[in-house]
Amino acid sequence: MESNKKSLNIKTVILAVDLALALLIWILDGVYIRYGAFSVKIVTSLLFAVMGGVNLVYLILTKHKDFNFPSIMVAGLVFAMLGDVILEIHFIAGAVLFAIGHVLFFVSYCFLRKYTFVDFLCGAFIAFLSVLFIVFAPIFDFSGDIAMEAVCIVYAIVISLMVGKAICNFAVNSTWLTFIIMIGSLLFFFSDLMLLLNVFSSVEKYVGALCLSTYYPAECLLAFSVFLSRKQN
């Protein structure tokens, strides 16, 4: 009884911390959208990585048995945080860090459910549509920079495979965990699409705000999935 009460108290505290961090991230997200201060972006990005770390500590305190998914997910959040910061300094370096983060997210999803050929087909279909959009949509202008366009195409393939796996995980095993992961992954995908439009197209109005207003909620959901994985024990 005492052990269950202690576990419940820890869970309540961690949930309160998650809620406080998510609220703070949402507020800072709005501040960054309004004023564009790089220091605010650094703090906001750091906070979702901290949120993932706090939830990982919760799993440790509650003697969670399997750390494959949560530890790799937190590593993905750290790389996303680094990519978010570096992107402002060097676009390609930031994109590489983000891509590593997506690979880690993908690997963590595979620990929830083994990777199958159907997962590949789903991801490949999304990647096919994404590449077609980047290559043939007349709104994009890479100014003849083939390397930059190639980076965007490779990145689109990586994130598409990640999103495809998230969708299939939920389709096969519909739980709160797989649902939160799917929504977070889809928001991440949409956010990156808005970023692409903001940087490489003439469709600039509103897309910057749409990018940021979906990106940080996506990261919060992925960070919260670490907490939810406790029920998978």
C-alpha positions in Angstrom: 0.0 0.0 0.0 2.8 2.4 1.0 4.7 1.6 -2.2 1.5 2.3 -4.4 0.9 5.6 -2.6 4.6 6.6 -3.2 4.3 5.7 -6.8 1.1 7.7 -7.1 2.7 10.7 -5.5 5.7 10.6 -7.9 3.3 10.3 -10.9 1.3 13.3 -9.7 4.4 15.4 -9.3 5.8 14.4 -12.7 2.5 15.2 -14.4 2.4 18.6 -12.7 6.0 19.2 -13.9 5.0 18.1 -17.5 2.0 20.4 -17.5 4.1 23.4 -16.2 6.8 22.8 -18.8 4.3 22.4 -21.6 2.6 25.7 -20.5 5.9 27.5 -20.3 6.9 26.2 -23.7 3.6 27.4 -25.2 4.1 30.8 -23.7 7.7 31.1 -24.9 6.7 29.8 -28.3 4.2 32.8 -28.6 6.9 35.2 -27.4 9.4 33.9 -30.0 6.8 34.1 -32.8 6.1 37.7 -31.8 9.6 38.9 -31.2 12.0 36.4 -32.8 14.6 36.5 -30.0 17.1 33.8 -30.5 17.7 33.5 -26.8 14.0 32.7 -26.3 14.2 30.0 -28.9 17.2 28.3 -27.2 15.4 28.2 -23.9 12.2 27.0 -25.4 14.0 24.2 -27.3 15.9 23.2 -24.2 12.7 22.9 -22.2 11.2 20.1 -24.4 14.4 18.1 -24.0 14.2 18.7 -20.2 10.6 17.5 -20.3 11.7 14.2 -21.9 14.5 13.9 -19.4 12.1 14.5 -16.4 9.9 11.7 -17.7 12.9 9.4 -18.1 13.7 10.0 -14.5 10.1 9.1 -13.6 10.6 5.7 -15.3 13.8 5.2 -13.3 12.2 6.1 -10.0 9.2 3.8 -10.7 11.5 0.9 -11.7 10.5 0.7 -15.3 11.9 -2.5 -16.9 12.4 -1.6 -20.6 14.3 1.6 -21.4 14.8 1.0 -25.1 12.0 3.2 -26.3 12.2 6.0 -23.7 16.0 6.4 -23.8 16.2 6.6 -27.6 13.2 8.9 -27.7 15.0 11.3 -25.2 18.2 11.1 -27.3 16.0 12.1 -30.4 14.6 15.0 -28.4 18.2 16.2 -27.6 19.2 16.1 -31.3 16.0 17.9 -32.2 16.9 20.6 -29.7 20.4 20.9 -31.0 19.1 21.0 -34.6 16.6 23.7 -33.7 19.4 25.9 -32.3 22.0 25.2 -35.0 19.5 25.7 -37.8 19.6 29.5 -37.0 23.3 29.5 -37.5 23.8 27.0 -40.4 20.8 25.5 -42.2 22.4 22.3 -43.5 24.1 21.5 -40.1 20.8 22.0 -38.4 19.0 19.8 -40.9 21.5 17.0 -40.3 21.0 17.2 -36.6 17.2 17.1 -37.0 17.6 14.1 -39.4 19.6 12.2 -36.8 16.8 13.0 -34.3 14.2 11.6 -36.7 16.2 8.5 -37.2 16.3 8.1 -33.4 12.6 8.6 -33.2 12.1 6.0 -35.9 14.3 3.5 -34.0 12.4 4.1 -30.8 9.1 3.5 -32.6 10.5 0.2 -33.8 11.0 -0.9 -30.2 7.2 -0.4 -29.6 6.4 -2.7 -32.6 8.7 -4.5 -34.9 9.3 -2.9 -38.3 7.3 -4.5 -41.1 7.1 -4.2 -44.9 3.7 -2.4 -44.5 5.5 0.2 -42.3 8.0 0.6 -45.2 5.3 1.0 -47.8 3.5 3.6 -45.7 6.6 5.6 -45.2 7.7 5.2 -48.8 4.4 6.5 -50.0 4.6 9.6 -47.9 8.2 10.1 -49.0 7.3 9.7 -52.6 4.6 12.4 -52.4 7.0 14.7 -50.4 9.8 14.4 -52.9 7.4 15.0 -55.8 6.2 18.1 -54.0 9.7 19.5 -53.4 10.9 18.7 -56.9 7.9 19.8 -59.0 5.9 22.3 -57.0 6.4 25.7 -58.8 6.4 27.6 -55.5 9.8 26.4 -54.5 13.0 28.2 -55.5 16.3 26.8 -54.5 18.1 29.3 -56.7 20.0 26.6 -58.5 21.5 25.3 -55.3 21.4 21.5 -56.1 23.1 20.6 -52.8 20.5 22.4 -50.7 17.7 20.8 -52.7 19.3 17.4 -52.2 19.5 18.0 -48.5 15.8 18.8 -48.4 14.9 15.7 -50.4 16.9 13.4 -48.1 15.5 15.0 -45.0 12.0 14.6 -46.4 12.6 10.9 -47.0 13.9 10.4 -43.4 11.0 12.2 -41.7 8.5 10.5 -44.0 9.7 7.0 -42.9 9.4 8.2 -39.3 5.9 9.4 -39.8 4.9 6.3 -41.7 6.1 4.1 -38.8 4.2 6.2 -36.3 0.9 5.9 -38.3 1.3 2.2 -38.7 2.0 1.7 -35.0 -1.2 3.4 -34.1 -3.2 1.6 -36.8 -2.0 -1.8 -35.5 -2.0 -1.0 -31.8 -4.3 1.9 -30.9 -3.2 3.1 -27.4 -2.8 6.6 -25.9 0.9 6.1 -26.4 0.8 5.3 -30.1 -1.9 8.0 -30.6 0.3 10.7 -28.9 3.3 9.6 -30.9 1.4 9.7 -34.2 -0.1 13.2 -33.6 3.4 14.5 -32.5 5.0 13.0 -35.6 2.3 14.4 -37.9 2.6 17.9 -36.3 6.4 17.6 -36.7 6.0 16.8 -40.4 3.6 19.7 -41.0 5.9 22.0 -39.1 8.8 21.1 -41.3 6.7 21.6 -44.4 5.9 25.1 -43.2 9.6 25.7 -42.6 10.4 24.6 -46.1 7.8 26.9 -47.5 9.1 29.8 -45.3 12.7 29.4 -46.4 12.5 28.2 -50.1 9.2 29.6 -51.5 7.4 32.8 -52.1 4.6 31.7 -49.8 5.9 33.3 -46.7 2.9 34.9 -45.1 1.7 33.0 -42.0 3.8 29.9 -42.7 6.5 30.9 -40.2 4.0 31.2 -37.4 2.4 27.9 -38.5 5.8 26.2 -38.4 6.5 27.3 -34.8 3.0 26.9 -33.5 3.0 23.2 -34.5 6.6 22.4 -33.9 6.8 22.9 -30.1 3.5 21.1 -29.5 4.9 18.2 -31.5 8.0 18.1 -29.3 5.9 18.3 -26.1 3.8 15.4 -27.3 6.9 13.3 -28.1 8.4 14.2 -24.8 5.2 13.2 -23.0 5.2 9.8 -24.8 8.2 8.9 -22.5 5.9 9.3 -19.5 3.1 7.3 -21.2 5.5 4.4 -22.0 5.4 3.5 -18.3 2.1 1.8 -19.0 3.7 -0.4 -21.6 5.6 -2.4 -18.8 
